[in-house]
Amino acid sequence: MLNLKSSHSTAFTPSSPAERYAEALASGQFMADEAQAQAVQELDRVWKELLNRYKASKKAFRRFRRQTSPKGVYMWGGVGRGKTWLMDQFYESVPFRRKTRMHFHHFMQHVHKELNKLSGQRNPLDIVADQIYKDAVVICFDEFFVSNVTDAMILSDLFQKLFIRGVTLIATSNIAPDGLYKNGIHRDRFIPTIEMVKKNCVVLNVDAGVDYRLRVLKQAQLFKSPLGNEAQNWIAERYSALTQTQTNSHEPIVINNRVVETLGHTEDVLWCEFSELCLKPRSPADFIEIANIYNTVLVSNVPHLTDFLSEGTRRFIYLVDEFYDRGVKLLLTSQDSIIDIYQGEKLAFEIERTRSRLLEMQSDEYLHSEHRHIDATKTS
């Protein structure tokens, strides 16, 4: 059975998305933003339609299948535009339990797992769609992104089945619907899915507003040395500032079937110890997967990098290379400065590229660069 129960609270508080946004403006958490205000207006519309249907009858859920579902909202734009926070406020205000809010990548993992269980059965995607609908008539997707042909073909059928059943979709993405699965294999077969999303959702570009995360990053240095209490407090404060509007967890994550202990993480921000990422068995594919999921990564306690730690140093080089190529924003605490970060000889050539990239990753141009996804399966 698909488990779409969200870790977010399902307790209903009678405040609408618009009221929550107004409170955030009044408290100074956000600045007035026309693009956000338009998104809030649409989320409030969906909320009111759902609330009216919920109040209409104690048996309202039985009627969802027979009624036209509210048109959803697809919010797209760069990192730091407040998309995830707005979606979370909507989700928390929805007054019933048949809802789910998931990172899109995690949702597809659930779908693949369930389809594998149903291998050999007739119409397995119908069964999956029924299970999803049983759990949720409202689906909130964070970081909606399609990168491989398998996901694209599954979604082509699955979305049609979900919309027919009356599911309302709320999604955030860095990409406009017309840019989804761009240049992908058999993309022509995915075009109807794009049109389906556009038909069933109000599409809004929220790029016109303030980039809140970029503002935090530009106001602070991204590299702190040497190690000590000052550096520890610095990175903790940076993490808090970057995630203040997000749901935070300190639980481990799983990357390519391997557990990664964390100091904290949200849907798109990750904070780990250097030892966890670079001194344990990790492959380049692990850093590819991390870069797919998280657009900002904080790494604590980078030690003296020497030939004695050559394997850890090599993994650190892989990490920086992958994050740089993908536009991931990287914050570090280190025993040494960027120039002196490596004290050995074996990897002297490779580390020059790492130094250069660490310096470039602190530039305004890099901080403004987009977070780029790829299909990790093509690297294996």
C-alpha positions as a LaTeX table, in Angstrom:
\begin{tabular}{lrrr}
\hline
Residue & $x$ (\AA) & $y$ (\AA) & $z$ (\AA) \\
\hline
Met1 & 0.00 & 0.00 & 0.00 \\
Leu2 & 1.33 & 3.42 & $-0.94$ \\
Asn3 & 2.11 & 5.44 & 2.16 \\
Leu4 & 1.46 & 9.06 & 1.34 \\
Lys5 & 1.00 & 10.25 & 4.90 \\
Ser6 & 2.92 & 13.48 & 5.25 \\
Ser7 & 5.21 & 14.33 & 8.14 \\
His8 & 3.63 & 17.78 & 8.22 \\
Ser9 & 0.97 & 18.47 & 10.81 \\
Thr10 & $-2.60$ & 17.67 & 9.86 \\
Ala11 & $-4.11$ & 19.76 & 12.63 \\
Phe12 & $-6.50$ & 22.30 & 11.16 \\
Thr13 & $-6.26$ & 25.90 & 12.23 \\
Pro14 & $-9.01$ & 28.15 & 10.83 \\
Ser15 & $-6.70$ & 30.63 & 9.14 \\
Ser16 & $-6.60$ & 30.86 & 5.37 \\
Pro17 & $-3.43$ & 31.10 & 3.27 \\
Ala18 & $-4.18$ & 34.81 & 2.79 \\
Glu19 & $-4.44$ & 35.37 & 6.55 \\
Arg20 & $-1.21$ & 33.49 & 7.17 \\
Tyr21 & 0.57 & 35.54 & 4.51 \\
Ala22 & $-0.74$ & 38.78 & 6.01 \\
Glu23 & 0.61 & 37.71 & 9.41 \\
Ala24 & 4.02 & 36.98 & 7.87 \\
Leu25 & 4.09 & 40.43 & 6.26 \\
Ala26 & 3.10 & 42.09 & 9.52 \\
Ser27 & 5.84 & 40.26 & 11.43 \\
Gly28 & 8.50 & 41.20 & 8.88 \\
Gln29 & 9.06 & 37.58 & 7.84 \\
Phe30 & 8.37 & 38.60 & 4.23 \\
Met31 & 8.38 & 41.85 & 2.28 \\
Ala32 & 5.37 & 42.85 & 0.19 \\
Asp33 & 5.69 & 41.03 & $-3.11$ \\
Glu34 & 3.23 & 41.27 & $-6.02$ \\
Ala35 & 4.12 & 37.85 & $-7.44$ \\
Gln36 & 3.65 & 36.19 & $-4.06$ \\
Ala37 & 0.40 & 38.06 & $-3.48$ \\
Gln38 & $-0.98$ & 36.67 & $-6.74$ \\
Ala39 & 0.03 & 33.15 & $-5.72$ \\
Val40 & $-1.61$ & 33.62 & $-2.32$ \\
Gln41 & $-4.81$ & 34.78 & $-4.02$ \\
Glu42 & $-4.97$ & 31.57 & $-6.06$ \\
Leu43 & $-4.10$ & 29.35 & $-3.09$ \\
Asp44 & $-6.81$ & 31.09 & $-1.11$ \\
Arg45 & $-9.29$ & 30.37 & $-3.89$ \\
Val46 & $-8.46$ & 26.66 & $-3.81$ \\
Trp47 & $-8.64$ & 26.65 & $-0.01$ \\
Lys48 & $-12.09$ & 28.26 & 0.01 \\
Glu49 & $-13.45$ & 25.84 & $-2.60$ \\
Leu50 & $-12.14$ & 22.87 & $-0.64$ \\
Leu51 & $-13.45$ & 24.28 & 2.63 \\
Asn52 & $-16.93$ & 24.83 & 1.19 \\
Arg53 & $-17.05$ & 21.25 & $-0.06$ \\
Tyr54 & $-15.75$ & 19.91 & 3.23 \\
Lys55 & $-18.39$ & 21.78 & 5.20 \\
Ala56 & $-21.21$ & 20.78 & 2.83 \\
Ser57 & $-21.53$ & 17.32 & 4.33 \\
Lys58 & $-19.84$ & 15.01 & 6.81 \\
Lys59 & $-19.76$ & 12.57 & 3.91 \\
Ala60 & $-18.14$ & 15.07 & 1.57 \\
Phe61 & $-15.24$ & 12.75 & 0.79 \\
Arg62 & $-17.62$ & 10.30 & $-0.86$ \\
Arg63 & $-18.70$ & 13.03 & $-3.21$ \\
Phe64 & $-15.25$ & 14.16 & $-4.36$ \\
Arg65 & $-15.28$ & 11.62 & $-7.17$ \\
Arg66 & $-18.56$ & 12.99 & $-8.53$ \\
Gln67 & $-17.67$ & 16.66 & $-8.29$ \\
Thr68 & $-15.31$ & 18.79 & $-10.33$ \\
Ser69 & $-12.19$ & 19.27 & $-8.25$ \\
Pro70 & $-10.85$ & 22.79 & $-7.63$ \\
Lys71 & $-8.30$ & 23.92 & $-10.18$ \\
Gly72 & $-4.85$ & 23.65 & $-8.62$ \\
Val73 & $-1.83$ & 25.96 & $-8.65$ \\
Tyr74 & 1.59 & 25.46 & $-10.28$ \\
Met75 & 4.14 & 27.97 & $-8.91$ \\
Trp76 & 7.45 & 28.17 & $-10.72$ \\
Gly77 & 10.54 & 30.33 & $-10.35$ \\
Gly78 & 14.06 & 30.41 & $-8.97$ \\
Val79 & 15.30 & 29.33 & $-5.58$ \\
Gly80 & 14.36 & 31.54 & $-2.65$ \\
Arg81 & 11.10 & 32.96 & $-4.00$ \\
Gly82 & 9.00 & 31.66 & $-1.11$ \\
Lys83 & 7.20 & 29.01 & $-3.18$ \\
Thr84 & 7.67 & 26.20 & $-0.67$ \\
Trp85 & 6.63 & 28.37 & 2.27 \\
Leu86 & 3.44 & 29.43 & 0.48 \\
Met87 & 2.60 & 25.84 & $-0.35$ \\
Asp88 & 3.24 & 24.78 & 3.24 \\
Gln89 & 0.87 & 27.46 & 4.54 \\
Phe90 & $-1.79$ & 26.22 & 2.15 \\
Tyr91 & $-1.22$ & 22.61 & 3.17 \\
Glu92 & $-1.39$ & 23.34 & 6.89 \\
Ser93 & $-4.66$ & 25.23 & 6.46 \\
Val94 & $-6.47$ & 22.49 & 4.50 \\
Pro95 & $-9.13$ & 21.21 & 6.93 \\
Phe96 & $-9.00$ & 17.46 & 6.38 \\
Arg97 & $-6.61$ & 14.53 & 6.46 \\
Arg98 & $-6.92$ & 13.30 & 2.88 \\
Lys99 & $-4.00$ & 15.37 & 1.72 \\
Thr100 & $-0.30$ & 14.83 & 1.19 \\
Arg101 & 2.72 & 17.07 & 0.80 \\
Met102 & 5.89 & 15.49 & $-0.57$ \\
His103 & 9.07 & 16.28 & $-2.41$ \\
Phe104 & 8.33 & 15.15 & $-5.97$ \\
His105 & 11.45 & 13.00 & $-6.06$ \\
His106 & 10.22 & 11.07 & $-3.01$ \\
Phe107 & 6.75 & 10.68 & $-4.51$ \\
Met108 & 8.18 & 9.03 & $-7.61$ \\
Gln109 & 10.24 & 6.69 & $-5.44$ \\
His110 & 6.99 & 5.60 & $-3.77$ \\
Val111 & 5.30 & 5.08 & $-7.14$ \\
His112 & 8.18 & 2.99 & $-8.52$ \\
Lys113 & 8.24 & 0.85 & $-5.38$ \\
Glu114 & 4.51 & 0.21 & $-5.58$ \\
Leu115 & 4.61 & $-0.62$ & $-9.28$ \\
Asn116 & 7.35 & $-3.16$ & $-8.59$ \\
Lys117 & 5.12 & $-4.79$ & $-5.97$ \\
Leu118 & 2.27 & $-4.96$ & $-8.48$ \\
Ser119 & 4.38 & $-6.47$ & $-11.24$ \\
Gly120 & 2.34 & $-9.03$ & $-13.16$ \\
Gln121 & $-1.04$ & $-7.61$ & $-12.19$ \\
Arg122 & $-3.44$ & $-6.09$ & $-14.68$ \\
Asn123 & $-3.62$ & $-2.30$ & $-14.82$ \\
Pro124 & $-1.15$ & $-1.67$ & $-11.97$ \\
Leu125 & $-1.22$ & 2.10 & $-12.52$ \\
Asp126 & $-4.98$ & 2.12 & $-11.92$ \\
Ile127 & $-4.37$ & 0.39 & $-8.60$ \\
Val128 & $-1.69$ & 2.94 & $-7.68$ \\
Ala129 & $-3.97$ & 5.84 & $-8.67$ \\
Asp130 & $-6.77$ & 4.41 & $-6.52$ \\
Gln131 & $-4.40$ & 4.08 & $-3.57$ \\
Ile132 & $-3.18$ & 7.65 & $-3.97$ \\
Tyr133 & $-6.72$ & 8.97 & $-4.25$ \\
Lys134 & $-7.75$ & 7.02 & $-1.17$ \\
Asp135 & $-5.01$ & 8.79 & 0.80 \\
Ala136 & $-5.20$ & 12.24 & $-0.75$ \\
Val137 & $-7.62$ & 14.38 & $-2.74$ \\
Val138 & $-5.11$ & 17.23 & $-2.49$ \\
Ile139 & $-1.49$ & 16.60 & $-3.48$ \\
Cys140 & 1.23 & 19.19 & $-2.81$ \\
Phe141 & 4.46 & 18.56 & $-4.75$ \\
Asp142 & 7.66 & 20.42 & $-3.93$ \\
Glu143 & 10.41 & 20.63 & $-6.59$ \\
Phe144 & 8.35 & 19.19 & $-9.45$ \\
Phe145 & 10.94 & 18.06 & $-12.00$ \\
Val146 & 10.99 & 15.28 & $-14.61$ \\
Ser147 & 14.42 & 14.04 & $-15.65$ \\
Asn148 & 14.11 & 10.54 & $-17.11$ \\
Val149 & 11.99 & 8.74 & $-19.66$ \\
Thr150 & 10.61 & 6.20 & $-17.17$ \\
Asp151 & 9.16 & 8.89 & $-14.90$ \\
Ala152 & 7.86 & 10.83 & $-17.90$ \\
Met153 & 5.95 & 7.86 & $-19.29$ \\
Ile154 & 4.54 & 6.87 & $-15.88$ \\
Leu155 & 3.38 & 10.43 & $-15.21$ \\
Ser156 & 1.67 & 10.64 & $-18.59$ \\
Asp157 & $-0.80$ & 7.97 & $-17.49$ \\
Leu158 & $-0.79$ & 8.57 & $-13.74$ \\
Phe159 & $-1.67$ & 12.27 & $-13.89$ \\
Gln160 & $-4.55$ & 11.57 & $-16.23$ \\
Lys161 & $-5.91$ & 8.97 & $-13.82$ \\
Leu162 & $-5.48$ & 11.25 & $-10.80$ \\
Phe163 & $-7.17$ & 14.23 & $-12.43$ \\
Ile164 & $-10.07$ & 12.04 & $-13.59$ \\
Arg165 & $-10.51$ & 10.87 & $-10.00$ \\
Gly166 & $-10.73$ & 14.46 & $-8.82$ \\
Val167 & $-7.31$ & 15.13 & $-7.29$ \\
Thr168 & $-6.27$ & 18.78 & $-6.89$ \\
Leu169 & $-2.58$ & 19.48 & $-7.57$ \\
Ile170 & $-0.50$ & 22.18 & $-5.90$ \\
Ala171 & 3.10 & 22.21 & $-7.15$ \\
Thr172 & 6.31 & 24.20 & $-6.89$ \\
Ser173 & 9.02 & 23.99 & $-9.51$ \\
Asn174 & 12.06 & 25.84 & $-10.80$ \\
Ile175 & 10.75 & 25.31 & $-14.33$ \\
Ala176 & 7.65 & 26.44 & $-16.23$ \\
Pro177 & 5.41 & 23.55 & $-17.35$ \\
Asp178 & 6.47 & 24.01 & $-20.98$ \\
Gly179 & 10.08 & 23.43 & $-19.92$ \\
Leu180 & 9.45 & 20.12 & $-18.15$ \\
Tyr181 & 11.41 & 17.15 & $-19.51$ \\
Lys182 & 13.00 & 19.43 & $-22.11$ \\
Asn183 & 15.04 & 17.52 & $-24.73$ \\
Gly184 & 13.99 & 14.23 & $-23.09$ \\
Ile185 & 13.60 & 10.94 & $-24.94$ \\
His186 & 10.11 & 10.61 & $-26.48$ \\
Arg187 & 9.24 & 14.07 & $-25.17$ \\
Asp188 & 6.45 & 14.29 & $-27.75$ \\
Arg189 & 4.62 & 11.65 & $-25.71$ \\
Phe190 & 4.98 & 13.83 & $-22.61$ \\
Ile191 & 3.52 & 16.99 & $-24.17$ \\
Pro192 & $-0.10$ & 15.92 & $-23.40$ \\
Thr193 & 0.91 & 15.66 & $-19.72$ \\
Ile194 & 2.20 & 19.23 & $-19.80$ \\
Glu195 & $-1.07$ & 20.38 & $-21.36$ \\
Met196 & $-2.97$ & 18.41 & $-18.71$ \\
Val197 & $-1.08$ & 20.21 & $-15.93$ \\
Lys198 & $-1.78$ & 23.59 & $-17.55$ \\
Lys199 & $-5.47$ & 22.71 & $-17.92$ \\
Asn200 & $-5.85$ & 21.59 & $-14.31$ \\
Cys201 & $-3.66$ & 24.23 & $-12.63$ \\
Val202 & $-3.31$ & 28.00 & $-12.65$ \\
Val203 & 0.32 & 28.51 & $-13.68$ \\
Leu204 & 2.15 & 31.36 & $-11.93$ \\
Asn205 & 5.70 & 32.65 & $-12.31$ \\
Val206 & 6.84 & 33.98 & $-8.93$ \\
Asp207 & 10.23 & 35.25 & $-10.18$ \\
Ala208 & 9.14 & 38.89 & $-10.05$ \\
Gly209 & 9.60 & 39.07 & $-6.30$ \\
Val210 & 12.41 & 39.13 & $-3.77$ \\
Asp211 & 14.86 & 36.20 & $-3.65$ \\
Tyr212 & 14.83 & 35.63 & 0.11 \\
Arg213 & 17.44 & 32.89 & 0.21 \\
Leu214 & 19.82 & 34.79 & $-2.04$ \\
Arg215 & 19.44 & 37.78 & 0.27 \\
Val216 & 20.54 & 35.60 & 3.22 \\
Leu217 & 23.48 & 34.16 & 1.28 \\
Lys218 & 24.68 & 37.53 & 0.00 \\
Gln219 & 24.53 & 39.05 & 3.47 \\
Ala220 & 26.93 & 36.45 & 4.85 \\
Gln221 & 30.24 & 34.91 & 3.93 \\
Leu222 & 29.97 & 31.30 & 2.81 \\
Phe223 & 33.25 & 29.97 & 4.22 \\
Lys224 & 34.42 & 30.18 & 7.84 \\
Ser225 & 37.79 & 29.23 & 9.29 \\
Pro226 & 39.40 & 28.18 & 11.56 \\
Leu227 & 37.26 & 25.66 & 13.38 \\
Gly228 & 36.03 & 26.48 & 16.86 \\
Asn229 & 33.03 & 27.88 & 18.70 \\
Glu230 & 32.81 & 30.93 & 16.46 \\
Ala231 & 32.68 & 28.81 & 13.31 \\
Gln232 & 30.19 & 26.41 & 14.90 \\
Asn233 & 27.87 & 29.26 & 15.89 \\
Trp234 & 28.27 & 30.86 & 12.48 \\
Ile235 & 27.13 & 27.83 & 10.50 \\
Ala236 & 24.27 & 27.13 & 12.92 \\
Glu237 & 23.05 & 30.71 & 12.44 \\
Arg238 & 23.33 & 30.39 & 8.64 \\
Tyr239 & 21.29 & 27.18 & 8.69 \\
Ser240 & 18.63 & 28.79 & 10.87 \\
Ala241 & 18.38 & 31.82 & 8.58 \\
Leu242 & 18.15 & 29.70 & 5.43 \\
Thr243 & 15.44 & 27.42 & 6.81 \\
Gln244 & 13.36 & 29.75 & 8.98 \\
Thr245 & 10.25 & 29.34 & 6.81 \\
Gln246 & 10.64 & 25.58 & 6.28 \\
Thr247 & 9.88 & 22.42 & 8.24 \\
Asn248 & 13.15 & 21.21 & 9.75 \\
Ser249 & 14.24 & 17.66 & 10.59 \\
His250 & 17.35 & 16.20 & 12.22 \\
Glu251 & 16.57 & 12.64 & 11.11 \\
Pro252 & 18.94 & 10.73 & 8.81 \\
Ile253 & 18.29 & 10.71 & 5.07 \\
Val254 & 18.78 & 7.84 & 2.63 \\
Ile255 & 20.86 & 8.42 & $-0.50$ \\
Asn256 & 21.18 & 5.52 & $-2.95$ \\
Asn257 & 20.15 & 3.07 & $-0.22$ \\
Arg258 & 22.81 & 4.39 & 2.17 \\
Val259 & 22.00 & 6.21 & 5.40 \\
Val260 & 23.40 & 9.73 & 5.81 \\
Glu261 & 23.29 & 11.26 & 9.29 \\
Thr262 & 22.41 & 14.95 & 9.26 \\
Leu263 & 22.72 & 17.95 & 11.52 \\
Gly264 & 19.52 & 19.19 & 9.93 \\
His265 & 17.62 & 19.21 & 6.66 \\
Thr266 & 14.51 & 20.55 & 4.99 \\
Glu267 & 13.08 & 19.75 & 1.57 \\
Asp268 & 15.93 & 21.54 & $-0.20$ \\
Val269 & 18.58 & 22.47 & 2.40 \\
Leu270 & 20.99 & 19.91 & 3.89 \\
Trp271 & 23.50 & 20.29 & 6.76 \\
Cys272 & 26.03 & 17.52 & 7.44 \\
Glu273 & 29.42 & 16.90 & 8.99 \\
Phe274 & 32.38 & 16.59 & 6.62 \\
Ser275 & 33.09 & 13.18 & 8.15 \\
Glu276 & 29.61 & 11.94 & 7.22 \\
Leu277 & 29.88 & 12.96 & 3.58 \\
Cys278 & 33.56 & 12.41 & 2.85 \\
Leu279 & 35.05 & 9.96 & 5.37 \\
Lys280 & 32.46 & 7.23 & 4.82 \\
Pro281 & 32.04 & 5.11 & 1.69 \\
Arg282 & 30.40 & 7.47 & $-0.81$ \\
Ser283 & 30.42 & 7.39 & $-4.59$ \\
Pro284 & 30.10 & 10.26 & $-7.08$ \\
Ala285 & 26.55 & 9.01 & $-7.67$ \\
Asp286 & 25.74 & 9.88 & $-4.05$ \\
Phe287 & 26.79 & 13.49 & $-4.58$ \\
Ile288 & 24.80 & 13.57 & $-7.82$ \\
Glu289 & 21.72 & 12.46 & $-5.91$ \\
Ile290 & 22.30 & 14.98 & $-3.12$ \\
Ala291 & 22.67 & 17.73 & $-5.73$ \\
Asn292 & 19.42 & 16.60 & $-7.35$ \\
Ile293 & 17.47 & 16.96 & $-4.12$ \\
Tyr294 & 19.10 & 19.88 & $-2.29$ \\
Asn295 & 19.88 & 23.32 & $-3.71$ \\
Thr296 & 21.81 & 24.47 & $-0.62$ \\
Val297 & 24.25 & 22.32 & 1.40 \\
Leu298 & 26.14 & 23.21 & 4.58 \\
Val299 & 29.21 & 21.17 & 5.56 \\
Ser300 & 30.76 & 21.46 & 9.04 \\
Asn301 & 34.28 & 20.74 & 10.24 \\
Val302 & 36.43 & 20.28 & 7.16 \\
Pro303 & 39.77 & 19.19 & 8.71 \\
His304 & 43.35 & 19.59 & 7.51 \\
Leu305 & 43.18 & 17.78 & 4.16 \\
Thr306 & 46.37 & 15.76 & 3.81 \\
Asp307 & 47.64 & 12.71 & 1.94 \\
Phe308 & 46.73 & 10.70 & 5.04 \\
Leu309 & 43.11 & 11.64 & 4.28 \\
Ser310 & 43.48 & 11.16 & 0.53 \\
Glu311 & 40.21 & 9.21 & 0.13 \\
Gly312 & 38.29 & 11.80 & 2.10 \\
Thr313 & 39.96 & 14.56 & 0.12 \\
Arg314 & 39.07 & 12.85 & $-3.15$ \\
Arg315 & 35.42 & 12.60 & $-2.08$ \\
Phe316 & 35.49 & 16.28 & $-1.13$ \\
Ile317 & 36.77 & 17.08 & $-4.63$ \\
Tyr318 & 33.91 & 15.03 & $-6.12$ \\
Leu319 & 31.46 & 16.86 & $-3.87$ \\
Val320 & 32.66 & 20.33 & $-4.88$ \\
Asp321 & 32.79 & 19.39 & $-8.58$ \\
Glu322 & 29.25 & 18.05 & $-8.57$ \\
Phe323 & 27.78 & 20.89 & $-6.54$ \\
Tyr324 & 29.55 & 23.45 & $-8.73$ \\
Asp325 & 28.28 & 21.88 & $-11.95$ \\
Arg326 & 24.73 & 21.82 & $-10.62$ \\
Gly327 & 24.51 & 25.29 & $-9.09$ \\
Val328 & 24.24 & 24.03 & $-5.51$ \\
Lys329 & 25.01 & 26.72 & $-2.94$ \\
Leu330 & 27.72 & 25.48 & $-0.53$ \\
Leu331 & 28.59 & 26.81 & 2.94 \\
Leu332 & 31.61 & 25.40 & 4.80 \\
Thr333 & 33.44 & 25.59 & 8.10 \\
Ser334 & 37.07 & 24.55 & 7.73 \\
Gln335 & 40.24 & 24.35 & 9.77 \\
Asp336 & 42.09 & 26.08 & 6.95 \\
Ser337 & 41.41 & 28.85 & 4.46 \\
Ile338 & 40.45 & 27.99 & 0.89 \\
Ile339 & 44.01 & 28.66 & $-0.26$ \\
Asp340 & 45.50 & 26.38 & 2.42 \\
Ile341 & 42.71 & 23.79 & 2.48 \\
Tyr342 & 44.98 & 20.99 & 1.21 \\
Gln343 & 48.34 & 20.19 & 2.83 \\
Gly344 & 49.35 & 17.18 & 0.72 \\
Glu345 & 50.97 & 16.29 & $-2.62$ \\
Lys346 & 49.03 & 13.37 & $-4.19$ \\
Leu347 & 46.03 & 15.46 & $-5.20$ \\
Ala348 & 47.78 & 18.80 & $-5.70$ \\
Phe349 & 46.63 & 19.09 & $-9.32$ \\
Glu350 & 42.97 & 18.23 & $-8.61$ \\
Ile351 & 42.79 & 20.48 & $-5.56$ \\
Glu352 & 43.68 & 23.54 & $-7.64$ \\
Arg353 & 40.37 & 23.15 & $-9.46$ \\
Thr354 & 38.61 & 22.72 & $-6.11$ \\
Arg355 & 40.14 & 25.93 & $-4.73$ \\
Ser356 & 39.12 & 27.83 & $-7.84$ \\
Arg357 & 35.58 & 26.53 & $-7.69$ \\
Leu358 & 35.17 & 27.22 & $-3.98$ \\
Leu359 & 36.17 & 30.83 & $-4.63$ \\
Glu360 & 33.85 & 31.15 & $-7.63$ \\
Met361 & 30.95 & 29.61 & $-5.68$ \\
Gln362 & 31.00 & 32.69 & $-3.43$ \\
Ser363 & 30.54 & 35.12 & $-6.33$ \\
Asp364 & 27.32 & 37.02 & $-7.06$ \\
Glu365 & 27.16 & 35.40 & $-10.50$ \\
Tyr366 & 27.26 & 31.91 & $-9.02$ \\
Leu367 & 24.77 & 32.74 & $-6.27$ \\
His368 & 22.36 & 33.92 & $-8.98$ \\
Ser369 & 22.83 & 30.73 & $-11.02$ \\
Glu370 & 19.96 & 28.25 & $-11.17$ \\
His371 & 19.87 & 24.86 & $-9.49$ \\
Arg372 & 20.27 & 22.32 & $-12.29$ \\
His373 & 18.85 & 18.79 & $-12.13$ \\
Ile374 & 20.02 & 15.80 & $-14.12$ \\
Asp375 & 19.02 & 12.17 & $-14.47$ \\
Ala376 & 21.29 & 10.32 & $-12.02$ \\
Thr377 & 20.49 & 6.96 & $-13.65$ \\
Lys378 & 22.47 & 7.97 & $-16.72$ \\
Thr379 & 25.69 & 8.12 & $-14.70$ \\
Ser380 & 25.62 & 4.57 & $-13.44$ \\
\hline
\end{tabular}
